[in-house]
Amino acid sequence: MFRNVLLLVLALVATSAQAQVASPAARSAPATTLPVATADTIRLTLPQAEQQFFQNNLAVLAQQYNVTVAQAQAVQARLIDNPSLYVEQDVLRRKISRPTVPEGTVGSEAIVTVQQLFSLAGRRKAAGEVARQNAVVEQYNLQDLLRNLRYQLRSTFYDVYFKQQTLKTYATEITSLTRTVSLYQTQFEKGNIALKEVIRLRAFLFTLQSERQGLLNDVASDQTDLHVLLRDATGSQFVPLVDLTRTRELSLTTHPEQELIDTALVRRTDLNARRASLQQQNLNLKLQQKLATPDLAVGYTFDKAGSYINNYQALTLGMAVPVFNRNQGNIQAAKAQIAGSQLLVDQQQLVVQSEVHQAYQLAARNDELFQNTDRDTAPFARLMVGIEQSYAKRILSVVEYLDFFESYKNNLVQLNTLRANRVRAFEQLNFAVGKPVFRAE
């Protein structure tokens, strides 16, 4: 224990003595430093990404057509039936057989019938209301699709940003360790150090490179998701721009949990879609009850020479007699659908309350951990400069040097992971509530 303390003191002394020749800028770059944009990178803020998403996302555009279809069907359901026209004339037989026409007959027979179907008991209006409510359900489905895709966009956006910050740490560490390995390889070739020390350095360098490659694969997958969400086929790399000051200001203190639950019960689009579907089932029951009343067919008939008098005219009325079929089966089915829809609404309310509670607790835990964590990495950066100097002077062994090296790397990586988990927890809470209550852009 005393030996470790002594080594740390020596490292700090070396740091202060050589502050003018040391160059800590390579390690103490602020977390908000952004990569330089090149020809194949796109720097964008979250509002810019959301705007492009709303304009270009194919899934959203496709769902909008479903809303248009439902609205058109609502218009169609309210239209009045077309009248039917029936014409009959004895033309073919007169042209072929030329029969003898009795005296007193006025020309050939011709019958014209016009008929119009009228829906009684307001069934056409009821059908229109059912179709119009279906359009409302489709609109809520569109909004829920937007809610899900927007959460995916926002969470992926922040994931890419913090992973890119972690990649900067790996790039700095790998560059520094590569230089050290090269120097010690030269010393080994001169016979000044043992081979096992070089091998130990190379093994740790390979570990860093492997971890960096795994992180690059994760970033590539997230980049693919962003390209699909934003409908971007350029193949460019997105470089998110994030204000870390705004992310640090995120807080739950201004929004109690019960307030968020109440907001979710009003704003959650999946719950509203279930409620709209229940209302549609109630309207469908009214429609089925009205369908028990048969339609009335009203018509006019003109018969030129085929009745007991010439130029016969008559008014026709027709209606199905509801003796056997009174639509009782469909009415019972509609009542059962209402009961089932009501249970689904009750279940979805419980789901919403549970999701908001769980998301709130998750955000609270991550925020508490973040607030209680020392996020100042400058002392670590200064200490690592001294550690490298001490190792170069053979004050530290390779094991001690790599132990400090890995501790420094883990501190930066875990800090970025903590930041990412905290922001993702707030985005998950926004998703559970149904609206972006907490925003850092």
LONUNU-174491 format. One record per residue (C-alpha): x, y, z; residue in three letters. Coordinates in steps of 0.5 Angstrom, whole numbers. Example, Ala and Ser with C-alpha at 12.3 -4.5 7.8 and 13.67 -1.06 7.14 Angstrom:
BEGIN
     u     v     w rest
    25    -9    16  ALA
    27    -2    14  SER
END
This chain:
BEGIN
     u     v     w rest
     0     0     0  MET
     6     5     2  PHE
     9     3    -5  ARG
     3     5    -9  ASN
     2    12    -5  VAL
    10    13    -6  LEU
     9    12   -14  LEU
     3    16   -14  LEU
     7    22   -11  VAL
    13    21   -15  LEU
     8    21   -21  ALA
     5    28   -19  LEU
    12    31   -18  VAL
    14    29   -25  ALA
     8    32   -28  THR
     9    39   -24  SER
    17    39   -26  ALA
    16    37   -33  GLN
     9    41   -34  ALA
    13    46   -40  GLN
    15    40   -44  VAL
     9    35   -43  ALA
     3    36   -48  SER
    -3    34   -44  PRO
    -7    37   -50  ALA
    -8    30   -53  ALA
   -11    27   -47  ARG
   -15    33   -44  SER
   -19    35   -50  ALA
   -26    37   -48  PRO
   -32    32   -49  ALA
   -36    37   -53  THR
   -30    37   -58  THR
   -33    35   -65  LEU
   -30    32   -71  PRO
   -28    36   -77  VAL
   -33    35   -82  ALA
   -31    32   -89  THR
   -34    30   -95  ALA
   -37    24   -93  ASP
   -39    26   -86  THR
   -46    30   -84  ILE
   -46    34   -78  ARG
   -53    35   -75  LEU
   -57    37   -69  THR
   -63    33   -66  LEU
   -68    38   -69  PRO
   -65    38   -76  GLN
   -65    30   -75  ALA
   -73    30   -73  GLU
   -75    35   -79  GLN
   -72    31   -84  GLN
   -75    25   -81  PHE
   -82    28   -81  PHE
   -81    29   -88  GLN
   -78    23   -91  ASN
   -79    17   -87  ASN
   -82    12   -91  LEU
   -86     8   -86  ALA
   -89    15   -84  VAL
   -91    17   -91  LEU
   -94    10   -92  ALA
   -98    10   -86  GLN
  -101    17   -88  GLN
  -104    14   -94  TYR
  -108     9   -89  ASN
  -111    15   -86  VAL
  -113    18   -93  THR
  -116    11   -95  VAL
  -120    11   -88  ALA
  -122    18   -89  GLN
  -124    16   -97  ALA
  -128    10   -94  GLN
  -132    15   -89  ALA
  -134    19   -95  VAL
  -136    13   -99  GLN
  -141    10   -93  ALA
  -145    17   -93  ARG
  -146    17  -101  LEU
  -154    15  -103  ILE
  -155     9  -107  ASP
  -156    10  -114  ASN
  -162     9  -117  PRO
  -164     3  -122  SER
  -167     4  -129  LEU
  -170    -2  -132  TYR
  -172    -2  -140  VAL
  -176    -7  -143  GLU
  -178    -7  -151  GLN
  -181   -13  -155  ASP
  -176   -11  -161  VAL
  -172   -18  -163  LEU
  -179   -22  -164  ARG
  -182   -17  -168  ARG
  -176   -16  -173  LYS
  -175   -24  -174  ILE
  -182   -27  -174  SER
  -186   -20  -175  ARG
  -193   -22  -171  PRO
  -200   -20  -173  THR
  -201   -14  -168  VAL
  -209   -14  -166  PRO
  -213    -8  -168  GLU
  -213    -3  -163  GLY
  -206    -4  -161  THR
  -202     2  -160  VAL
  -195     0  -163  GLY
  -190    -5  -159  SER
  -190    -6  -152  GLU
  -185    -2  -148  ALA
  -184    -2  -140  ILE
  -179     3  -137  VAL
  -178     2  -129  THR
  -174     7  -125  VAL
  -173     5  -117  GLN
  -169     8  -112  GLN
  -167     5  -105  LEU
  -168     9   -99  PHE
  -164     7   -92  SER
  -169     7   -86  LEU
  -168     8   -79  ALA
  -161    13   -81  GLY
  -157     7   -82  ARG
  -153    11   -88  ARG
  -151    16   -83  LYS
  -150    11   -78  ALA
  -145     7   -83  ALA
  -142    14   -84  GLY
  -140    15   -77  GLU
  -137     8   -76  VAL
  -133     9   -82  ALA
  -131    16   -80  ARG
  -129    13   -73  GLN
  -125     8   -77  ASN
  -121    14   -80  ALA
  -120    17   -73  VAL
  -117    10   -70  VAL
  -112    10   -76  GLU
  -110    17   -75  GLN
  -108    15   -68  TYR
  -104     9   -71  ASN
  -100    14   -75  LEU
   -99    18   -69  GLN
   -97    12   -65  ASP
   -92    10   -71  LEU
   -89    17   -70  LEU
   -88    16   -63  ARG
   -84     9   -63  ASN
   -80    12   -69  LEU
   -78    18   -66  ARG
   -76    15   -60  TYR
   -72    10   -64  GLN
   -69    16   -67  LEU
   -67    20   -61  ARG
   -64    15   -57  SER
   -60    12   -63  THR
   -58    20   -64  PHE
   -55    20   -57  TYR
   -52    13   -57  ASP
   -48    15   -64  VAL
   -46    21   -60  TYR
   -43    18   -54  PHE
   -40    12   -57  LYS
   -36    17   -62  GLN
   -34    21   -56  GLN
   -32    14   -53  THR
   -28    12   -60  LEU
   -24    19   -59  LYS
   -22    16   -52  THR
   -20     9   -56  TYR
   -16    13   -61  ALA
   -12    17   -56  THR
   -10    11   -52  GLU
    -8     7   -58  ILE
    -4    12   -61  THR
     0    13   -55  SER
     1     6   -53  LEU
     3     4   -61  THR
     8    10   -60  ARG
    10     6   -53  THR
    10    -1   -56  VAL
    15     2   -62  SER
    20     5   -57  LEU
    20    -1   -53  TYR
    21    -6   -59  GLN
    27    -2   -61  THR
    30    -2   -54  GLN
    28   -10   -54  PHE
    32   -10   -61  GLU
    38    -7   -57  LYS
    38   -12   -51  GLY
    36    -6   -46  ASN
    29   -10   -44  ILE
    26   -16   -44  ALA
    22   -19   -49  LEU
    16   -21   -44  LYS
    15   -13   -43  GLU
    14   -12   -50  VAL
     9   -18   -51  ILE
     5   -15   -45  ARG
     5    -8   -48  LEU
     3   -11   -55  ARG
    -3   -16   -52  ALA
    -6   -10   -48  PHE
    -5    -6   -55  LEU
    -9   -11   -58  PHE
   -14   -11   -53  THR
   -16    -4   -54  LEU
   -16    -5   -61  GLN
   -21   -11   -61  SER
   -25    -6   -56  GLU
   -25    -1   -61  ARG
   -27    -5   -67  GLN
   -33    -8   -63  GLY
   -35    -1   -61  LEU
   -34     1   -69  LEU
   -39    -5   -71  ASN
   -44    -2   -66  ASP
   -44     5   -69  VAL
   -44     2   -76  ALA
   -51    -1   -74  SER
   -53     5   -71  ASP
   -51     9   -77  GLN
   -55     4   -81  THR
   -61     6   -77  ASP
   -61    13   -78  LEU
   -60    12   -85  HIS
   -66     8   -86  VAL
   -70    13   -81  LEU
   -68    19   -84  LEU
   -69    16   -91  ARG
   -61    18   -93  ASP
   -58    14   -98  ALA
   -51    18   -99  THR
   -47    13   -95  GLY
   -45    19   -91  SER
   -43    18   -83  GLN
   -47    22   -79  PHE
   -44    26   -73  VAL
   -49    28   -68  PRO
   -48    35   -65  LEU
   -50    35   -57  VAL
   -50    41   -52  ASP
   -47    37   -46  LEU
   -49    43   -42  THR
   -56    42   -44  ARG
   -56    34   -42  THR
   -53    36   -35  ARG
   -59    40   -34  GLU
   -64    35   -35  LEU
   -68    34   -28  SER
   -74    30   -25  LEU
   -75    35   -20  THR
   -80    40   -24  THR
   -84    34   -26  HIS
   -87    29   -21  PRO
   -89    22   -23  GLU
   -96    23   -22  GLN
   -96    29   -26  GLU
   -93    25   -32  LEU
   -98    19   -31  ILE
  -104    23   -32  ASP
  -100    26   -38  THR
   -99    19   -41  ALA
  -106    17   -39  LEU
  -109    23   -44  VAL
  -103    23   -49  ARG
  -101    16   -50  ARG
  -103    15   -57  THR
  -103     7   -57  ASP
  -108     8   -51  LEU
  -112    13   -55  ASN
  -113     8   -61  ALA
  -116     3   -56  ARG
  -121     8   -54  ARG
  -122    10   -61  ALA
  -123     3   -63  SER
  -128     2   -57  LEU
  -132     8   -59  GLN
  -132     5   -66  GLN
  -135    -1   -63  GLN
  -141     3   -60  ASN
  -142     6   -66  LEU
  -142    -1   -70  ASN
  -147    -3   -65  LEU
  -152     2   -67  LYS
  -151     1   -74  LEU
  -152    -7   -73  GLN
  -159    -5   -69  GLN
  -161     0   -75  LYS
  -159    -6   -80  LEU
  -165   -10   -77  ALA
  -170    -5   -80  THR
  -170    -7   -88  PRO
  -169    -2   -94  ASP
  -175     1   -97  LEU
  -175     1  -105  ALA
  -179     6  -108  VAL
  -180     6  -116  GLY
  -184     8  -122  TYR
  -187     4  -128  THR
  -189     6  -135  PHE
  -192     0  -139  ASP
  -194     3  -146  LYS
  -198    -3  -149  ALA
  -197    -9  -144  GLY
  -202    -8  -139  SER
  -210    -7  -139  TYR
  -210     0  -141  ILE
  -205     3  -146  ASN
  -199     8  -143  ASN
  -200     4  -136  TYR
  -197     8  -130  GLN
  -196     6  -123  ALA
  -192     7  -117  LEU
  -188     1  -113  THR
  -186     0  -106  LEU
  -182    -6  -104  GLY
  -179    -8   -97  MET
  -176   -14   -94  ALA
  -181   -17   -89  VAL
  -176   -18   -82  PRO
  -179   -25   -80  VAL
  -173   -29   -80  PHE
  -167   -25   -80  ASN
  -167   -19   -76  ARG
  -159   -18   -76  ASN
  -159   -21   -69  GLN
  -153   -25   -69  GLY
  -149   -19   -72  ASN
  -152   -15   -66  ILE
  -150   -20   -61  GLN
  -143   -20   -64  ALA
  -142   -12   -64  ALA
  -144   -13   -56  LYS
  -139   -18   -55  ALA
  -134   -14   -59  GLN
  -135    -8   -54  ILE
  -134   -12   -48  ALA
  -127   -14   -51  GLY
  -125    -7   -53  SER
  -127    -5   -46  GLN
  -122   -10   -43  LEU
  -117    -8   -48  LEU
  -117    -1   -46  VAL
  -117    -2   -38  ASP
  -111    -7   -40  GLN
  -107    -1   -44  GLN
  -109     4   -38  GLN
  -105    -1   -33  LEU
   -99    -2   -38  VAL
   -99     6   -39  VAL
   -98     7   -32  GLN
   -93     1   -31  SER
   -89     4   -36  GLU
   -89    11   -34  VAL
   -87     9   -27  HIS
   -81     4   -29  GLN
   -79     9   -34  ALA
   -79    15   -28  TYR
   -75    10   -23  GLN
   -70     8   -28  LEU
   -69    16   -30  ALA
   -68    17   -23  ALA
   -63    12   -21  ARG
   -59    14   -27  ASN
   -59    21   -25  ASP
   -58    20   -18  GLU
   -51    16   -20  LEU
   -49    21   -25  PHE
   -50    27   -20  GLN
   -46    23   -15  ASN
   -40    21   -20  THR
   -34    26   -20  ASP
   -34    28   -28  ARG
   -28    32   -28  ASP
   -23    28   -32  THR
   -17    33   -32  ALA
   -14    30   -26  PRO
   -13    23   -29  PHE
   -11    26   -36  ALA
    -5    30   -32  ARG
    -4    24   -28  LEU
    -3    20   -34  MET
     2    24   -37  VAL
     6    23   -30  GLY
     5    16   -31  ILE
     8    15   -38  GLU
    14    20   -35  GLN
    15    15   -29  SER
    15     9   -34  TYR
    20    12   -39  ALA
    24    13   -33  LYS
    23     6   -30  ARG
    20     8   -24  ILE
    14     4   -25  LEU
    14    -3   -28  SER
    10    -5   -34  VAL
     4    -8   -30  VAL
     3    -2   -26  GLU
     4     2   -32  TYR
    -2    -2   -36  LEU
    -6    -2   -29  ASP
    -6     6   -29  PHE
    -7     6   -37  PHE
   -13     1   -36  GLU
   -16     5   -30  SER
   -16    12   -34  TYR
   -19     8   -40  LYS
   -24     5   -36  ASN
   -26    12   -33  ASN
   -27    15   -39  LEU
   -31    10   -42  VAL
   -35     9   -36  GLN
   -37    16   -36  LEU
   -39    16   -43  ASN
   -43    10   -42  THR
   -46    13   -36  LEU
   -48    20   -40  ARG
   -51    16   -45  ALA
   -55    11   -40  ASN
   -58    17   -37  ARG
   -60    21   -43  VAL
   -63    14   -46  ARG
   -67    14   -39  ALA
   -70    21   -40  PHE
   -72    19   -47  GLU
   -75    13   -45  GLN
   -79    17   -40  LEU
   -81    21   -46  ASN
   -83    15   -50  PHE
   -87    13   -44  ALA
   -91    19   -43  VAL
   -92    20   -50  GLY
   -89    27   -51  LYS
   -82    30   -50  PRO
   -83    33   -43  VAL
   -75    33   -42  PHE
   -71    36   -48  ARG
   -64    37   -48  ALA
   -63    40   -55  GLU
END
